[in-house]
Amino acid sequence: MHEEAIQFAKRYVEDILSFFGLNTDVQAHLNEDEIIELQIPSTHMNGFLIGQHGDVLRSIQFLVSSALQAKDFPIRRINLDVADYKKQRADRLAAQAAVWIEDVKTTGEAKDLRPMNAADRRIIHHVAAEAGIESDSVGEGRDRHIVLKPAS
């Protein structure tokens, strides 16, 4: 059943891409956390597929996840990436988090970060935990953000 879900998700993304005139092979596999990883290779449409701050990418990811749910597949979590955009973004965000964490360690004062999406907050929480700094998500909806605090 997992292989069927993976192939369904792969074909679904390829069908969306073909609608925009892009015929490319999407790489698909199931990772150790049982999340379907879909990788769209680099093309002339990278910017369009990623969108502003990854908005289009997240929207396509949501569509695929919803389609899997509608077909009653047991696996519904998707991670879609275009030309390693998410990986590069995560690396940049982790580097910035290290700067923020160092600032908290130096000043001993809590730091409120800008609002960010759940995936970005997960990256910050992970980096903070590795550095021995407390991190809490506060706020609701689009205002949800992280507060970094010195370890107590």
Secondary structure, DSSP 8 states (H G I E B T S, - for coil): -HHHHHHHHHHHHHHHHHHTT-----EEEE-TTS-EEEEE---TTHHHHH-GGGHHHHHHHHHHHHHHHHTT-S---EEEEETTHHHHHHHHHHHHHHHHHHHHHHH---EE-----HHHHHHHHHHHHHHT-EEEEESSGGG-EEEEE---
